């Protein structure tokens, strides 16, 4: 059953005003004043965004083999990954932090109002009010539970199939410190890692050690904790922690800290000032910093493999492909593997996030959606 009213169902590529038309030029004007081809060589397709007025400049992206999903401040949109046509759109459910479950269910995991909808048509499966002040901290899914936290630090679980919620704990019970602030999660096996940082003073610039708690996701029982000493600039932001084999990677505003995921023993540190989430692929970690530098390191030893000054602004997101390292810095860029010169793939402003599924990498700005070849 397809919906009308709050859901806009779109059956053909024409309904989203395809920019990708053979022999036509894009009406999108790059900031450098030149016109790019309607479909850059690196892209599978480029379409006008279906986001309506009132959506923020930063959207949340997720993708599967059957769907590409964009969640804005208001609109939740599912695109066909083959041609970019809009399958459905609705603005009456939670849209932030979408996660695809079993390629059939789309769940928005966020403190405040959350929801689960069917991926194929947008029909609502459940709605839930999650304890805590609404926030956009990055959730995780472990088994059938989605884990979220709000600005007040309370951590809750949401059954992704039913919407049943449960309060797991607050910073005092989970991190063991009343002045710690929870900033993110990671998953290893059946264990949830709750990660936060001590903030001893009233000033936002005063920070203490990073604390990692190993928690049972069903009960909230803490199995063990360890702390990670910091340098003055090692402030946890809204970055996604990464687990790679036995290593826990903690991105901070002062660089990446790599520790043993069970003991907290320091393995190596990096001093790049991260702006977006680092990415791990093929035994390497890729970091984009606040002055347009891309750093590539060996994930086990931290040894520097490559560092390139791209002559762009702060790098918001990046992803390493065999075709090159794609990254967002206002516009959408590509750094070839055999060159230190970055090339603009698509002009404009507001490109922020990226998500990959299979051999396709998706990125977007407020007015455009782009699907790139990424092997």
C-alpha positions in Angstrom: 0.0 0.0 0.0 1.4 3.4 -1.0 0.5 6.5 1.0 -0.7 10.0 0.1 -0.8 13.2 2.1 2.1 12.9 4.5 3.9 10.6 2.2 4.8 11.7 -1.3 5.1 8.6 -3.4 7.2 9.0 -6.6 7.3 6.3 -9.2 9.6 7.6 -11.9 12.9 9.4 -12.2 11.1 12.4 -13.7 9.4 13.2 -10.4 12.7 14.3 -8.9 13.9 16.5 -11.8 16.9 14.5 -13.0 20.0 16.6 -13.5 21.6 13.6 -15.2 20.4 13.9 -18.7 22.6 12.9 -21.6 23.9 16.0 -23.5 22.3 18.5 -21.0 24.1 20.8 -18.7 23.4 21.1 -15.0 21.5 24.2 -13.8 23.5 23.9 -10.5 26.1 26.7 -10.5 29.4 25.9 -8.8 30.9 28.6 -6.6 33.9 29.1 -9.0 31.4 30.3 -11.7 32.1 27.5 -14.2 29.6 24.9 -15.3 30.3 21.3 -14.6 29.0 18.5 -16.8 25.5 17.3 -15.7 27.0 14.0 -14.5 30.7 14.1 -13.5 32.7 11.1 -14.8 33.0 9.8 -11.2 29.2 9.8 -10.7 26.5 7.2 -11.4 23.8 9.9 -11.2 23.1 13.4 -9.9 19.5 14.5 -8.9 17.9 17.4 -7.3 17.3 16.9 -3.6 13.7 16.4 -2.6 14.3 18.1 0.8 11.7 20.8 1.4 12.1 24.2 3.1 13.1 24.2 6.8 15.6 21.2 6.6 19.0 21.9 8.1 22.2 22.1 6.1 23.4 18.8 7.6 21.4 15.6 6.9 21.9 12.0 8.1 22.5 9.4 5.4 22.3 5.7 5.3 22.1 3.1 2.5 21.5 -0.5 1.6 21.5 -2.5 -1.6 17.9 -1.4 -2.2 17.7 2.1 -0.8 19.5 5.4 -0.2 18.0 7.3 2.7 18.3 11.0 3.7 17.0 12.3 7.0 16.8 16.0 7.4 15.4 18.2 10.2 11.9 17.6 8.9 11.8 15.4 5.8 12.6 11.6 5.6 13.3 10.5 2.0 14.1 7.2 0.4 15.7 7.2 -3.0 16.1 4.4 -5.5 19.9 3.6 -5.6 19.8 2.8 -9.3 18.6 6.1 -10.7 18.0 8.5 -7.8 14.2 8.6 -8.2 12.2 9.2 -5.0 10.4 6.2 -3.7 8.6 8.0 -0.9 8.9 11.0 1.4 7.2 11.9 4.6 7.5 14.7 7.2 5.4 13.5 10.0 7.8 11.1 11.6 11.2 11.4 13.2 13.8 11.9 10.5 17.2 12.2 12.2 19.7 9.3 12.6 18.1 6.7 10.2 19.3 3.1 10.4 18.3 0.3 8.1 17.6 -3.1 9.8 17.4 -6.3 7.8 16.9 -4.3 4.5 13.2 -4.0 5.4 12.9 -1.7 8.4 14.0 1.9 8.7 14.4 3.1 12.3 15.2 6.6 13.5 17.2 6.3 16.7 17.3 9.6 18.7 16.5 10.7 22.2 13.0 12.4 22.2 10.8 11.2 19.3 11.9 8.0 17.5 10.1 5.9 14.9 10.3 2.7 12.9 8.8 2.6 9.3 8.8 0.0 6.5 11.5 0.7 4.1 9.5 -0.2 1.0 6.7 2.3 1.5 7.2 4.4 4.6 4.3 3.0 6.6 4.7 3.4 10.3 5.5 0.3 12.4 6.0 2.0 15.7 6.5 5.4 17.4 8.3 5.9 20.7 9.3 8.6 23.1 12.8 8.0 24.4 13.9 9.3 27.7 16.3 12.3 27.7 16.6 15.6 26.0 16.5 15.3 22.2 19.9 15.2 20.6 21.7 14.0 17.5 24.5 12.0 19.2 25.3 9.0 17.0 23.4 5.8 17.9 24.4 2.2 17.4 22.5 -1.0 16.9 23.5 -4.2 18.8 21.3 -7.2 18.1 17.7 -6.0 18.1 18.5 -3.0 20.3 19.2 0.5 19.2 21.2 2.5 21.8 20.8 6.3 22.1 21.7 9.1 24.4 20.4 12.7 24.9 22.0 15.9 25.9 21.4 15.1 29.6 23.5 11.9 29.2 20.8 9.3 29.9 21.3 6.2 27.8 18.3 4.2 26.6 17.7 1.1 24.4 15.0 0.8 21.8 13.8 -2.5 20.4 14.1 -1.8 16.7 11.2 -4.1 15.8 8.7 -3.0 18.4 9.8 0.4 19.7 9.8 -0.7 23.3 12.3 1.5 25.2 14.3 1.0 28.4 16.4 3.3 30.4 19.9 1.8 30.8 21.6 4.4 33.0 23.1 7.8 33.4 26.8 9.0 33.4 27.0 8.4 37.1 26.0 4.7 36.9 27.6 3.9 33.5 30.8 5.8 33.6 31.1 6.0 37.4 31.5 9.8 37.4 28.8 12.4 38.0 30.6 15.0 35.9 31.3 12.8 32.9 29.5 13.4 29.6 28.6 10.5 27.3 29.5 11.2 23.7 29.3 8.0 21.8 29.1 4.2 21.6 30.8 1.3 19.9 30.0 -2.4 19.7 32.2 -5.5 20.1 30.4 -8.8 20.0 27.6 -8.7 22.6 29.2 -5.9 24.5 28.2 -2.2 24.3 31.1 0.3 24.8 29.8 3.5 26.4 32.3 6.3 25.9 32.5 9.7 27.6 34.7 12.2 29.1 35.1 13.9 32.5 34.2 17.6 32.5 35.3 18.8 35.9 34.6 22.5 35.5 31.8 24.7 34.4 33.7 25.8 31.3 33.3 23.9 28.1 37.1 24.0 27.7 37.8 22.0 30.9 38.1 18.3 30.3 39.5 15.3 32.1 40.2 11.7 31.2 38.2 9.7 28.6 36.2 6.8 30.3 35.1 3.7 28.5 32.6 1.4 30.1 31.8 -2.2 28.9 28.1 -2.6 29.4 25.5 -5.3 28.9 23.1 -3.7 26.4 20.1 -5.6 27.7 20.4 -4.8 31.4 22.7 -1.8 31.6 25.1 -3.7 34.0 28.6 -2.4 33.7 31.1 -5.3 33.3 34.3 -3.2 33.6 35.7 0.3 32.9 39.0 1.9 32.0 40.2 5.4 31.5 42.4 7.0 28.8 44.7 9.9 29.8 44.4 12.9 27.5 46.5 15.8 26.2 45.1 19.4 26.6 43.3 19.3 23.2 41.9 15.8 23.3 38.2 16.7 23.6 35.7 14.1 22.5 33.3 15.7 20.0 30.3 14.1 18.2 32.6 11.7 16.4 31.9 8.0 15.9 34.3 5.7 17.8 35.7 2.9 15.6 36.6 -0.7 16.6 39.1 -2.5 14.3 39.9 -6.0 15.6 41.5 -5.4 19.0 41.9 -1.6 18.6 39.5 1.1 19.7 40.0 4.4 17.9 38.8 7.5 19.7 38.6 10.6 17.4 39.0 13.9 19.3 39.4 17.5 18.4 43.1 17.1 19.1 43.7 13.9 17.1 42.9 10.2 17.1 43.8 8.1 20.1 44.2 4.3 19.5 43.9 2.0 22.6 43.4 -1.7 23.3 39.6 -2.2 23.3 39.6 -4.4 26.4 42.4 -2.9 28.6 42.7 0.7 27.4 46.5 0.4 26.9 47.7 3.1 24.6 48.8 2.0 21.1 49.4 5.3 19.3 48.2 8.9 19.0 47.7 11.2 16.1 47.7 15.0 16.2 45.3 15.8 13.3 42.4 18.0 14.3 39.5 16.0 13.1 36.4 17.7 11.8 34.4 14.8 10.5 34.5 11.1 11.3 37.7 9.2 10.3 37.3 6.2 8.1 39.0 2.8 8.3 39.5 0.6 5.2 42.0 -2.1 4.3 44.1 -1.7 7.4 44.4 2.1 7.1 42.7 5.0 8.9 42.0 8.1 6.9 41.6 11.5 8.7 40.5 14.8 7.3 41.4 17.8 9.4 40.3 21.4 9.9 42.8 22.9 7.4 42.2 20.7 4.4 44.9 18.0 5.1 44.2 14.3 4.6 46.2 11.9 6.7 46.6 8.2 6.1 48.0 6.0 8.8 48.6 2.3 9.4 45.8 1.3 11.8 48.0 -1.1 13.9 51.1 1.0 14.4 49.9 4.5 13.6 52.8 4.9 11.1 52.2 7.7 8.6 51.6 6.4 5.1 50.6 9.6 3.4 49.8 13.2 4.2 48.4 15.6 1.6 47.5 19.2 1.9 44.5 19.5 -0.5 44.4 23.4 -0.5 40.7 23.2 0.4 39.0 24.2 3.6 38.0 22.0 6.6 37.2 18.4 5.5 33.8 17.4 6.8 33.6 13.8 5.5 35.8 11.5 3.4 35.9 8.0 2.0 38.8 6.1 0.4 38.0 4.3 -2.8 40.2 2.8 -5.5 39.1 5.6 -7.7 40.6 8.0 -5.2 39.8 9.6 -1.8 36.5 11.4 -2.1 35.9 14.2 0.4 33.6 17.1 1.3 35.0 20.6 1.8 32.1 22.9 0.8 32.1 21.2 -2.6 32.6 17.5 -3.4 36.3 16.6 -4.2 38.4 13.7 -5.3 42.1 13.1 -4.4 43.6 10.5 -6.9 45.7 7.8 -5.4 48.7 8.7 -7.5 48.5 12.5 -7.1 48.7 15.2 -4.5 46.3 17.4 -6.3 42.6 17.3 -5.5 40.0 17.8 -8.2 36.5 19.2 -7.7 33.9 16.6 -8.6 30.8 18.7 -8.0 30.7 22.4 -7.2 28.5 24.2 -4.7 28.3 24.5 -0.9 27.0 22.4 1.9 28.3 18.9 1.1 28.8 17.4 4.5 28.1 13.7 4.9 28.9 10.5 3.0 27.8 6.9 3.2 28.9 3.8 1.1 27.1 0.7 0.2 28.6 -1.9 -2.2 30.3 0.0 -5.0 28.4 3.2 -4.6 29.3 6.2 -2.4 26.5 8.7 -1.7 26.9 12.3 -0.7 24.6 15.4 -0.7 24.2 19.1 -0.2 20.9 20.9 0.6 19.9 21.0 -3.1 21.5 17.9 -4.7 22.1 14.2 -4.2 25.1 12.5 -5.8 25.9 8.8 -6.3 29.6 8.1 -7.0 31.4 5.0 -8.2 33.5 3.6 -5.3 35.2 0.3 -5.5 
